[in-house]
């Protein structure tokens, strides 16, 4: 199914598990339709959370061997190839939230600052994900302190249909939540949108104002319908 971005306001998200009554049933808007306040302009980043072993070296050899970092780099590559791709990387200058610096005095404050400058969290959840100290902090601070919406990307799934069975997320997808108990147990507090690693679908998700801090919908678990 091919849809132009401009037509997405007429479509509906598939609500997998309603935690509260939804405020909106649209699933995407054009960039020109987004009205931002001065505060919104300051919080325009997409904070990408994913597992890497610590300390992490973002050099080419180490990064290439770290699967979840490669998935994050896919979004950066899409942005580099297509400036209309709506990705604003909160780690834009350098990643450096998993290097050898002290955790309490440098790394944790650094990632918290970036989360405070972000409008949502893009969480990469794969079979490689490990329940590390850093990703636990990103998820817990992002949800409990910042109340950020989460866009959950499943890199091993390439189409919307692969995520779903009978209109709900497959058990194999839900099983990945067990890798991050803090996310499994806290996700009901914020709106979450679950998507495959597919450029057009990720683009729809990033444009969707229901999953931006200042205009977020009520807590719910949602996915795009098959097509």
Secondary structure, 3 states (H helix, E strand, C coil): CCCCHHHHHHCCCEEEEECCCCCCCCCCCCHHHCCCCHHHHHCCEEEEECCCCCCCCCCHHHHHCCHHHHHHHHHHHHHHHCCCCCCCECCCCCCCCCCCCCHHHHHHHHHHHHHHCEEEEEEECCCCCCCCHHHHHHHHHHHHHCCCEEEEEECCCCCHHHHEECCEECHHHHHHHHHCHHHHHHHHHCCEEEEECCHHHHHHHHHCHHHCHHHCCCCEEEECCCC
